Amino acid sequence: MEGRIRRLWELARRDDRSRICSIVRASLGIAFRSVHPRVRSMRILIVEDNPRISAFLRKGLEEEGYSVGAAADGDEALVIAVEQEFDVAVVDVMLPGRSGIELVRDLRESGRSFPILMLTARDQTEDKIEGLDAGADDYLTKPFDFTELTARIRALLRRSAGVTTPTLKAGGIELDPATREVHRGTEVIALTPKEYALLEYLLRNVNRPLSRATLMEHVWGIRFDPGTNIVDVFINSLRNKLDPERELIQTVRGVGYMVRVGETE
């Protein structure tokens, strides 16, 4: 807390209002979220000090349906990443203050295990080795093709979920993140954007009980309100469309919900 107050004081002296707002939002736990209608259940943190590149990445990823948070330096990114949950981080190596490599190392030491993709204008092998040894999972050299970036992000998400194939499968249901289609056998199941986002997150966390608070943060991008039953309403809607027997999406008493996959699947 004292470190965050000192950071806010330093920024206030420089009249850096945008970064002050970012740190305050992180401290209050206000989630970053996309306003794009094709909402995914995956949250991405962009750490890039170049405003044009950061805006380009944010716009492109939001158009892909991801929920995106952004930081302009390593110090701000560390505050946000420690206090909020993210599924992937895209980190530039050359950052003011705490470098990207130092940030990655600090994140790993703090216990944050989400995949990290590093961006750099330097293509020397030694630089890549240093980043990977610090705890990064992948490296992409600038300039890069945006479609390659998104493909690498999808690959990191699969790897972190222990999935070896592009599609997510459980209980006869198959979800393809690339086409955003859901199938049961040869039948295409029509889902709303939120239903799709909820199902994707459940399938990426098979056999893991997920609390309503976790589902609210990753799917809706907001903190859990105990006075709302929105998660239960959407779970019921998914069950009606995919799982009327309640064998796939199971209730975990006192916790929330989970997709259970047996050893034979």
C-alpha positions in Angstrom: 0.0 0.0 0.0 2.8 2.5 0.9 4.5 1.7 -2.4 1.3 2.5 -4.3 0.8 5.7 -2.4 4.4 6.8 -3.2 3.8 6.0 -6.9 0.6 8.0 -7.0 2.4 10.9 -5.3 5.2 10.8 -7.9 2.7 10.8 -10.7 0.7 13.6 -9.2 3.8 15.8 -9.0 4.2 15.2 -12.8 0.5 15.8 -13.4 0.3 12.4 -15.1 -3.5 12.0 -14.7 -4.0 9.1 -17.0 -1.6 6.8 -15.1 -3.1 8.0 -11.8 -6.5 6.9 -13.0 -5.1 3.6 -14.1 -3.6 2.9 -10.7 -6.7 4.0 -8.8 -8.9 1.8 -11.1 -6.6 -1.2 -10.3 -6.7 -0.4 -6.5 -10.5 -0.3 -6.5 -10.6 -3.5 -8.4 -12.5 -2.0 -11.4 -12.0 -4.4 -14.2 -11.0 -3.5 -17.7 -13.4 -4.8 -20.3 -14.2 -4.7 -23.9 -17.2 -3.0 -25.3 -17.2 -5.1 -28.4 -20.4 -7.3 -28.6 -18.3 -10.5 -29.4 -17.1 -10.8 -25.8 -14.5 -13.5 -25.1 -13.9 -14.8 -21.6 -10.2 -14.2 -21.8 -8.5 -11.1 -20.3 -5.3 -9.7 -21.8 -2.9 -7.2 -20.3 -0.9 -5.0 -22.7 2.2 -3.4 -21.4 3.5 -1.0 -24.0 4.9 2.6 -23.6 4.4 3.6 -27.2 0.8 5.1 -27.3 0.3 4.3 -31.0 1.3 0.7 -30.7 -0.7 0.3 -27.4 -3.8 1.8 -29.0 -3.4 -0.4 -32.1 -3.0 -3.6 -30.0 -6.0 -2.7 -27.8 -8.3 -1.9 -30.7 -7.3 -5.0 -32.6 -7.7 -7.3 -29.6 -11.0 -5.8 -28.5 -12.3 -6.3 -32.1 -11.3 -9.9 -31.7 -13.6 -10.0 -28.6 -11.0 -10.0 -25.9 -11.2 -8.0 -22.7 -8.2 -5.7 -22.6 -6.3 -3.8 -19.9 -3.3 -1.6 -20.6 -0.3 -0.2 -18.8 2.4 2.2 -20.1 5.3 1.2 -17.9 6.5 -1.7 -15.8 5.6 -0.2 -12.4 2.0 0.4 -13.4 1.7 -3.0 -15.0 3.0 -4.8 -11.8 0.3 -3.1 -9.7 -2.5 -4.0 -12.1 -1.3 -7.6 -12.7 -0.8 -8.4 -9.0 -4.3 -7.0 -8.0 -6.3 -8.3 -10.9 -6.6 -11.6 -12.8 -5.4 -11.9 -16.4 -5.1 -14.9 -18.7 -2.3 -13.5 -21.0 0.1 -10.6 -20.9 1.7 -9.0 -24.0 4.8 -7.2 -22.7 7.2 -4.9 -24.5 10.9 -5.4 -23.6 11.9 -1.7 -23.7 9.8 0.0 -21.0 10.6 3.1 -18.9 11.6 2.4 -15.4 11.2 -1.3 -14.8 12.0 -3.1 -18.0 9.9 -5.7 -19.6 12.3 -8.4 -18.6 12.4 -7.1 -15.0 8.6 -7.0 -15.0 8.3 -10.6 -16.1 10.8 -11.7 -13.5 8.9 -9.8 -10.8 5.6 -11.2 -11.9 6.9 -14.8 -11.7 8.4 -14.1 -8.3 5.0 -12.8 -7.1 3.4 -16.0 -8.1 1.6 -14.9 -11.3 1.7 -17.8 -13.7 -0.4 -16.6 -16.7 1.4 -16.9 -20.1 3.5 -13.9 -21.2 4.3 -13.0 -24.8 7.1 -10.5 -25.1 7.4 -7.9 -27.9 10.8 -6.5 -28.9 12.4 -4.6 -31.7 15.6 -6.5 -31.0 16.0 -9.9 -32.6 19.2 -11.0 -31.1 19.2 -14.5 -29.8 20.7 -13.4 -26.5 17.8 -11.0 -25.9 15.3 -13.7 -26.5 17.1 -16.1 -24.2 17.2 -13.5 -21.4 13.4 -12.9 -21.7 12.6 -16.6 -21.8 14.8 -17.3 -18.8 13.1 -14.5 -16.9 9.8 -16.4 -17.3 8.3 -15.4 -20.6 6.5 -18.1 -22.7 6.9 -16.7 -26.2 8.7 -14.0 -28.1 7.6 -11.9 -31.1 9.9 -9.4 -32.9 8.6 -6.1 -34.2 7.3 -5.4 -36.8 4.9 -8.3 -36.6 1.7 -9.4 -38.3 -1.3 -8.9 -36.1 -2.8 -12.3 -37.2 0.4 -14.0 -36.0 0.1 -12.2 -32.7 -3.5 -13.5 -32.2 -2.5 -17.0 -33.3 0.3 -17.0 -30.7 -2.1 -15.8 -28.0 -4.6 -18.6 -28.8 -1.7 -21.1 -28.7 -0.6 -19.8 -25.2 -4.2 -20.0 -24.0 -4.4 -23.6 -25.2 -1.1 -24.5 -23.6 -2.0 -22.9 -20.2 -5.2 -24.8 -20.2 -3.4 -28.1 -21.0 -5.2 -28.3 -24.3 -3.3 -29.9 -27.3 -5.9 -29.3 -30.0 -7.3 -25.9 -31.2 -10.9 -27.0 -30.4 -12.3 -27.4 -26.8 -14.2 -30.6 -26.3 -16.2 -32.1 -23.4 -19.3 -34.2 -23.1 -20.0 -34.3 -26.8 -19.7 -30.5 -27.1 -17.0 -29.0 -29.3 -16.1 -25.3 -29.3 -13.8 -23.8 -31.9 -12.2 -20.5 -30.7 -11.1 -19.6 -34.2 -14.5 -19.8 -35.8 -16.5 -19.2 -32.5 -18.8 -22.1 -33.4 -20.2 -24.6 -31.0 -21.2 -28.1 -32.2 -23.0 -31.1 -30.7 -22.2 -33.7 -33.2 -23.1 -32.2 -36.6 -25.5 -29.8 -35.0 -24.5 -26.1 -34.7 -25.6 -24.7 -31.4 -26.5 -21.0 -31.5 -25.3 -19.1 -28.4 -25.4 -15.5 -27.4 -22.0 -13.7 -26.9 -22.2 -14.0 -23.1 -23.3 -17.7 -23.3 -20.3 -18.4 -25.6 -17.9 -16.5 -23.3 -19.2 -18.4 -20.3 -18.9 -21.8 -22.0 -15.4 -21.1 -23.3 -14.2 -20.2 -19.9 -15.7 -23.3 -18.4 -14.2 -25.5 -21.1 -10.8 -23.9 -20.5 -11.0 -24.9 -16.9 -12.3 -28.4 -17.0 -12.5 -30.3 -13.6 -11.8 -27.0 -11.8 -14.6 -25.6 -9.6 -15.2 -21.9 -10.5 -16.8 -19.6 -8.1 -19.5 -17.1 -9.2 -17.1 -14.3 -8.4 -14.5 -15.8 -10.8 -17.0 -16.2 -13.6 -18.3 -12.7 -13.1 -14.8 -11.2 -13.4 -13.7 -13.2 -16.4 -16.9 -13.3 -18.4 -18.6 -10.0 -17.5 -15.4 -8.1 -16.5 -16.9 -6.9 -13.2 -16.6 -7.7 -9.6 -19.2 -10.1 -8.1 -22.3 -8.7 -6.7 -23.9 -11.1 -4.2 -27.2 -9.5 -4.9 -27.3 -10.7 -8.5 -28.1 -14.1 -9.9 -26.9 -13.3 -13.4 -24.3 -16.2 -13.4 -27.0 -18.7 -12.4 -29.4 -17.4 -15.1 -26.8 -17.9 -17.8 -25.7 -21.3 -16.5 -29.4 -22.3 -16.7 -29.6 -21.0 -20.2 -26.5 -22.9 -21.3 -27.8 -26.1 -19.7 -31.1 -25.8 -21.6 -29.2 -25.5 -24.9 -26.4 -27.9 -24.3 -26.8 -29.9 -21.1 -30.4 -30.5 -20.0 -29.4 -33.5 -17.9 -26.9 -31.4 -16.0 -24.1 -33.9 -16.6 -21.7 -31.6 -18.3 -22.1 -28.4 -16.3 -22.3 -29.4 -12.6 -23.1 -27.4 -9.6 -20.4 -27.4 -6.9 -22.2 -26.8 -3.6 -20.9 -23.8 -1.8 -18.6 -22.8 -4.6 -20.1 -22.4 -8.0 -20.0 -24.5 -11.2 -17.6 -26.7 -13.2 -17.4 -28.8 -16.3 -16.4 -32.2 -15.3 -14.5 -34.5 -17.7 -14.0 -38.1 -16.9 -10.8 -40.1 -17.6 -12.5 -41.8 -20.6 -13.1 -38.5 -22.4 
